[in-house]
């Protein structure tokens, strides 16, 4: 570890006794002291690990957190990651065309590359992407146990990319008696889904093995208003998934695990050239491979939980577009992007015994080594003019983190984290996050506030990429940096015999981002590079109301206002609607039937506009849209369910990217079985 990292962490450790930081707020699992002991007949309290690195009840987390469980995904008909994230407050999901298409997620108005994505705690953003963002369009959910979404600056815990927040995708882990879970479904337009999972435990071993395939003929995703729209053109999609999660427990409290996940996605989409061309030959093939080997152990009668793991990730993207004589852009593409990441982490949690007014206290510390490599070969041609871009380089990061959490007088939960990253390309980035939650039991109220700093490391293409048009990466780039805070309240209202009759929350958030990396050109446009010259200011209000007026009826209502501006140009950031919201209603008229209608509204947003003839215009306001989905589940028996999902029920022609519209109305009907073995 570099001297600066070790010195700073030693200094932080010496200050811990004097800082009113962290502790475990009513945690579960490995906590030897304190915590909430739930009655066996009561609902299990919802917790998050991602928000603080310690299992913590959601009301005690000083951040906006949404947890999406496998049961909720099933009930709501989610089969892809983009579907699951679309209803989360404060998130904007933008996808090019249909399933499998490149998808970006904007958390609280920040850029898509400002969202750190974890798979079982491992950062999986793509090093080969031009900006290091994660492609949300590639993931299906057959092997996913839960998704934790944390909104707000989280670099103090997780390092680069976590300016806007963190999304942790957690794979299924086997337990209990062996079970075979099978799903088979088909529908319109010419689509089919099938999956099988065998999971359980036997003696010291646990296991979960999943396989899935998802395919459909697709739609023409060119906007219907464009003159080139042709409904006879269908852009197909296919996804294949294989996943394995094995565990071995040699002694109580210690588990050795192996996770292997592989997914391939193929999809077609129109060509957004100038003018737009409804290209039948434009195809993406994405391959994602993930391996993680680790051990976690509870030592000293549970006072210390330590985890060590090593992980490897590969993302391979091939974009091909055969030359079409009818294409006015005369576009030809044969592009290969290869991203590789190795990640080694050692994380520890010391569970501090209760002392005086403090309870559920924990101290966290750990180290991480991360190495990224990108290999990119772009071979394109437009109007007969070739374009070539390449990068083949790597960078590594050595980081240390230190944090703590505690609850004072059973009402005030304090959390804090500090992290020092040392990159081979630019040097150090020192970040932190601090927050508190004050519980007011007499009013069923939780008051929350947090502050955090963040950073985004330059991508390998920004640093070292070159192209045939005079572009040269800038190895002197510094990271983008941010300071953000939020403050809000959650008010729980018992009424009409319902303990959870209503939960109302509202949060104000603010984020300043500076040293933004921006593409620049010289005066005669013969040379270009990247420079740290831009700034952005983002603020807004995020609200949610979860209502349960009766045992058979619940509603989740969200609304987010976002003000996102480029400070330098004084213009709105693209594809960040000022107003967005949604409603998810769950009705259970009988114990066998569950009906879930969903409505999502996306307000006007700034975008690069195309006219109805497909020619590019200047920036302007794109039209709003309203999407309606419906899922019905019927329990044939204890282990068998019929389900029907209808997407875009009203056949909206909304364009999340101007010139490309969402998939048309579709439906799928199937059966799900859970069979004991």
N, C-alpha and C positions, 0 to 999 in steps of 0.2 A: 504494500500500500504506500502511495506517495506520502512524503513527510507531512505535507499540508493537511492531508486527510486525517492521518493518525493523530497529529497534534490537535486539530480542531475537535476531534471526537474525545480525546482525553480531557481537553478543557471542558467540553460539555458534560462529561461524566462527573467531573469535580464540582460542577455547579448544580447537579441534580438535587442534592439535599436541600438547596435553598430555593428551588423553583417549584411553585405550586402547579405541577404538571399532572398528567395522566394517572389512570387507574382503570380497572375493569368495571364498567357500569353494568352490574347485574348480568354477568356473563354465564355461559353454559359450558358443557363438555369438560375441559381439563382444569377447571378452576377448583382448587382445593378448599378455598375458604369463601364465605360470602355467597352471593348469587341468589337468584330466585328459585325456589323449589316449587315447580308447578304441580298442581294436583293432577293425578293420572287421568282424570276425566276431563280436565280443562284443556283448552286449546294451547298448543305450544307457542310461547311468545316468539315473535319474529325477530331474528338477529341478523347482523351483518359482521363479516370478518374484514372485508375489503376496506371499510371506511377508516379503521383505526389499527388494523392488523391484529386486533383482539376481538373475540366474540362479544358483541355489545348489542343490547336491545335497541331497536330503531329509534324510539323516542329519546334515547340518551346520546345520540350521535349528533355532533354539531356540524351537520352537513345535510344536503338534500340526498336522500337515499331511497332507491326503489329496488325491491327484491322481487324477481319473477321466478316462481317455482315451476317445476315440471308439471305439477297438478294444474296450475293456472294456464300454462301453455296448452295443455290438453283441453281444458274446458273452453278456452277462447279460440281454439283452432289454429294456433301458431305452429307453423312448420319451418319457417326460416327466421334467421336472426333479425332481419329488417322488420318483419311483422311483429316480433316480440318487442322491439324497441319503439315502434311507432306511437304507442300510447303512453310512453313515459313523459311526465311533465318536464319541460325545459329542454327536450331533445327534438331536433329536426332531422328527419331521415330523407335523403335525396338519392334516388336511384335512377341510373340511365336505362330506361326501358323496364323490362320485367325481371323475373327471378334470374339470378346469376349475373345480372348487369352490375357494373361498378357502382358501389353505394357508399355514400359519405354520411357521417353523423356529426351534427353540430350541437355541442352541449353549451347551453346558455350563450349562444351567439359566437362562441370561439370557432376557430377553423377546425376542419376535420382532423388535421394532423396534430391538433392540440388535445385529442382524445387518446389516452393510453388504453390499449386493450390487453387484458391478461387472459391466458388460458391456464386454469389451475394455478394462478399466481405467477405465471411466466409471461413477460412482455412479448407480444407477437405482432407488433406493428411491422410493416414490410420494409426492410432496409433498401430494397431495390426500387421502391416507389420514388418518383421525383421529389416528393415532400415528406416521405417517411410515414405516410398515413396508412391506416388499416382499411382493407376492402371488406365492408360489411356484407357485400352481396354474395359471398362465397359459402357462408356457413348455414347448414341445416341443423336441426335440434334433436334428432332422435337419440343422441347419447348425452344430452345435457340435463343435469340435475337442477341447476338454478343459474340465474344471471343476477349479479349485483351491480347496480349502477350508482355511482357516487358522483354528485355534481359539485364542482368547486375546485380550486387549485389544490392538487395533491402531490406536487413534486417533492415536498418535504418527506413523503413516505416512499414514493416510487420513482422519482427522477424525471427524465426527459419525457415529453409528450403529454404530461399530466396537467397542463395549464387549465383546460376546461373541466376535466374530470377523468374518472377511471371506470371502465366496464370490465368486470371479471366474469368470465364464462367458466363455469365449474362443471366438470364431467361427472357422469353417473358412477357411483361407487356401490358395489354389491354388499348386501347384508341379508341375514335371515335365511329362510328356506329357499332352495333354488326355484327360480321362476322364469318362465319363457313368456315374454311380451311380444305380441305380433300385431302389426297393423297392415291392412290392405285396403286400398281405396282407388277409385277412378272417377273421372268426371269430364267436364267440358272446360277448355277446348282440348280434346284428345290428351288428357293428362292421367297419370297414374302415380301412386305412391305405395311403397312397400317397405317395411322395416321389421327387424327381429332383434331382440335383446335377451340374452341369457345372463341372469345375475343371481347372486346369492353368496353364501359363505359355507365353508366346511372346515371344521377344526380351526387351524391357524390361518387358513387361506380365505380370502374374499376375492370376488371376480365380477366383472361386468364386460360382456362382449357384445358389440352392436354392429349391425350392418343395415344399410338403408339405400334406397334408390328413389329418386324423385324426378319426374320428367313431364313435359307438356309440349304441345305443338306451338303454343304461344300466340301472340297477336302481332299486328303491325304497330310498332311503337312510335312511328312517325305521327305527329299530331294530326288529327282528322281535319283540322282547318287548312292544312297545307295542300297545295295543288298536287304534290307528288304522292299524297297518301294513297295507298292501294291495299284494301283489306284482304286481297288475295295473297299478299306477302305475309308470311308468318315467320316469326323469329323464335326458333325452338330453344329449349333449355333441358339440360340433363345434369343431375348431380348424383355422384356415387360416394358413399361414406363407409369407412371401416374404422372401428374404435375398440380399444382394449384397455381396461383398468384392472390391474392385478395387485393384490396386497398380501403380505405375509407378516404375521404377528408372532415373532419368536417368543416374546414374553409380554405380559400385560403392560400396556402403556407404550409399546414400541411397535411401529409399523413400517415395513419396507414396501415401497410401491413402485410400479412401473406403469406408465401411461403411454400408449401409442395411438396416434390418430392420423388418418389419411383421408383426404377428400379431393375429388376431382369434379370440376364444374365446367360444362361447355354451354355457351349461349351465343346467340346471334343478336345483332342490333343494327339500327339504321346508322348512316354516316352523317354526322352533323358537320358537313362541309359548308362552303359558301358558293353556291346555294346548297341547301340540304338535299341529299340524295337518298332515296329509299333503297339502300344497297342490300341485296340478298346474300352477299358474299363476305360480310363483315363478321368475323367470329373470334371469340375469346376462348382460350382453354387455360383454366387455372388449376394448378396442383398444389396442395398444401400438405406438408408432412411435419409431424410433431412427435417428439420423444422426450420423456421425462423419467428419470430414475432418482428416487429420493428416500430418505428415512426421517421419520419424526418420532421423538421419544420424550416421555415425561420422566424426569429424574428427581431425586431427592424428595420422594413422597409427593410428587406433583408440584413442587415449588418452581421447577424450571422446565419449560417446554422448549426443546431445541429441534431445529429442522435443517437438514442439509440436502440439497438436490442439485443435479446437473441436467440441463435440458438443451435440446438441439431442434432448430426449426428451419424448414426450407419452404420458400414460396417460389413457384415457377409459373410464369405467365407467358403465353404465346398469343400474340394478336396478329391475325392474318386477314388480309383483305385483297382478294384477287382483282385484277384490273377488269373493269366493266366498261365496254365501249359506250354505254349509255350514260355513264357518270360524267357530268359536266366538269367535275373537279379532276377527272382522270387520276383517281387516287389508287395507289398500290401500297400495301403495308405488309411487312414481315418482321415483326418486332419480338424480341426475346428479353425477358426480365427475370433474373435469378437473384433471389435474396436469401442470405444465410445468416443465422444467428445462433451463437452459443452463449448460454447463460448459466452461471454457477452462483447459488445463493446459500448463505448460512444465516438463519434468522432465529432469534432467541426471545423468549418471554419469561421474565422472572415474576412470579405471582407473589406479591408482597403481602404478608399477614396484616390483618386489620390492626390499626394503631391509633388510639385517640379518636379524633373525629373522622379519620379517613377509613374507607372501606373499599374492597374490590380493586385494590391498587396493583398496577403492573408496570414494570420497566422493560422496554424493548430495545434490542440492539442487534446489529447484523452487518454483513458485508455482501457485496455483489460484484462479480466480474462478468462483463458483457462484451462480446466481440461480434461486430457486424461486418458483413461483406456484401457488396452489390456488384453484379456483373450484368451490364446492359448492352444490347446490340440492337439498335434501331435502324432499319433499312426501308425507307419510304420513298415515294415519288408522288409529286403533285404537279399537274399540268406538264408532265414530262420532265420536271426538274427534280433530281435526286436530293434526298435529305438523309444524312447519316449522323447518328449520335451514339456515343459509347461512354462507358465508365467501367472500370474494373479496379476496385479499391476497397479498403477496409478501414475501420477505426474501432478502438476499444475504450471501455469505460471501467474504472475501478471506483467503487462507491462504498461509503459507510453510512449507516443511519442509527439514530438514537432517539428514543421517545419514551413517553410515560403517560399514564392515565390513572385517575383516582376519582372517587366520589367522596365529597366532604359533607358530613352531617346528613347523609342519605338523601341529599337534595341537589347538590351542585356537583356536576360531573365535569372535570377538566381534562383536556387532552392536549398533547403537544408532540411534535416530531421535528427533528433536524436531520438534514442529509447533505453530504458533500460528495459530488461526483467529479471525477478527474478524467477528462477525455483526452485521448492522444492527439486529437485534431485542434482543440482550442484551449485546453486547460481546465480550470475548475469552475463549477457552478454550485454555490452554497444556497440551499433553500430551506424553508421551514413552514410549518403549519401549526396554528394554535387555535383552540376553540373551547367553548364552555356551554353547558346546558343547565339551566336552573329549573328544577321541577317545583311546581306550586300545587301540591296535592289537593288543597282545599278548593282550588278552582279547576282541577283537572287540566292544568296548563303546563306547557314546557316552552321556555324562552331559550332561543339558540343564537349564537353568534360565533363567527370564525374569521380568521385572517390567514392568508397563505401567499407565499411567493412561488413562482414557477419558472420553468425554462423549457425551451425546445432546441435540441441539438440540430445543427445544420445537417441536411441529408447528404449522403455520399455523392449524389449527382450535383447538388449545390456546391460542394467542395471541389470535386475533381472531374466532373463531366465535361465533355467536349462534343461539338457538333460541326457539321460541314458548312454552317452559316455564320461562323465566327464566334460561336459561344465558347467560353472558357470558364470553368468553375473557379470559385474564389476560395483558395485554401486558408485565407486570413479571416473568413467569416467568424463572427461571434454568435453565441446562441441568442435566440429570441427570449425575452424575459418579461415577467408579469408580476403584478401585485393585485390581489383580489380579496374581497371580503363579502360576507353576507350576514344578514340578521333576520330573524323571523320568529314565528310562534306556532305552536301546535296546540289546539284546544280540543279536548275530547269531551263529548257530551253523552252521558247516559240518560235515556228517557224511554218511556213507554215499555218498560220491562226489558229493554235492550241495553246491556252494558256498553256495547259498541254502537250505539244509535248513530252517532256522527263523530267524525274526526276531521277538523278543519285546520288547514295550515296555509300560511302565507310567508314568503321569503323575499326580501329585497337582496339583489346581488349586484356587484360592481367589479369590473376587471379592467385594468389598464395594461396594455401590452405594448412594449417598445422594442426597438432594434429588430423590427420585423424584416425578414429577408425578402427583398424585392428584386425582380428582374429589371436590369437597366441596359441601355444601349448608348453607344457613342453618337456624336452628332450626325455622322453620315450613315449610320445603321450598319456598319460593316463589322462591328465587334459588340459583344454583349457579355454580361456576367451577372452575378448576384451581389447585392450589397445590403448592409443593415441600415436602412434609411427610413423605414415606415413605422407608423404607430397606429394603434386602434384603441378605441374606448367603447366599452360595452357595459350596459346596465339594464336592469329590468326587474320584473316582479313575477314570481312563480307561485301559483296557488293550486290547492287540491282539496276536494271535499269527498270523503268516503262516507257514504250513508248506508245504514242498515236498519230501515224502519220496521222490518219484519224478518223472521227466520228464512223466509222464502224469497226475499228481495234485497238486493244491494246495488249500489251505484258508486262508480268512481268517476268524478267530474274534475277535469283539469283545465287550467287556463294559464298561459304565459305571455307576458308582454316583454319584448326585447328591443332595446335601442342599441344598435351596433353600427359604429361609424369608423371609417378610415379617417384618422385625424389629419393626415397630410393633405389628402384630396378633398376632405369634407364631404364624402359621399357614403351612402349606405353600403355595408358589406353585402356581397351577393348572396342570394338565396337564404337570407335570414328574415323570415316574416316577423313583422312587429307584433302581430296577434296570431295566436294559435291555441287550440284547445281540443278537448275531446270528452266523450262520455262512453263508459262501458257499463252496461246494465247486466246483472246476473239474476235471472228468474228461475226458481225451482218450484213450479206449480205442484209437482208430485215428487216423491223421493226418486223416481226413475228418470225424470226429465229435467234437463237444464237447458235454458235458452239464453244466449248471450248476444244481444245486438251491440254493435260498436259504431260510433259516429266520430269522425275526425275532421276538424276544420283547420285549414291552412290559409292565413290571410295573404294579402298582397306582399310581394317582395321584389327587390331589385334584381334584375337579371340581364343577360345579354340577349336581346330580342331578335327574333326572326319574323319577317312579314309572311303573309299567306302564300306567297310564291316561293318561300324558302330562302330568301336572301337575308343576310345578316344586316341588322340595323345597329344603332348605338344602344347603350344601356337604357333601361326604362323599367316600369313597373309591370310585373307579370300578374296574370289574373289569379284570384284566390280559388280554392277548391274545397269541396266537401265530399268525404268518402264514407260509405256505409257498408259494414260487413255484418254477417249474421252466422252464428254457430249454434247448432242444436245437437245435444247429446242425449241418447236414450239407452238406459241400462236394461239389456235383455235379461241379464242375470248378474250375480255378484261379480263374475269375472269377464263378462262380455258386454261391450257397448257398441251401439251404432252411432255414427256421427255424420253430420252434414255441414259443410262449410260453404258459405257464399261470400265471395270477395267482390268489392265494388258493385254492390247489389243494384245501384241506380245507374250504372254504366257511365260514371263521370269521365269526362275527357280532360281532367286536370293535368297540367304540365308542370311537374316538379322541376324540370329543366326545360326552358323555353324551346319549343320545337320537338320535344319528346313527351309523350303522354304516358300515364300509368296504364297497366293492363286493363282490358275491358272486363265486363261482368263475366265471372266464372264461378263454377261450383264443383264440389267434389263430395262423394258419398262413400263411406267405408265402414269397416268394422275393426274394433280393437279388442284383443283378448289377452288376459293375464292368466297363465296356466301354471299351476304348481307342478313341479317335477319330482 
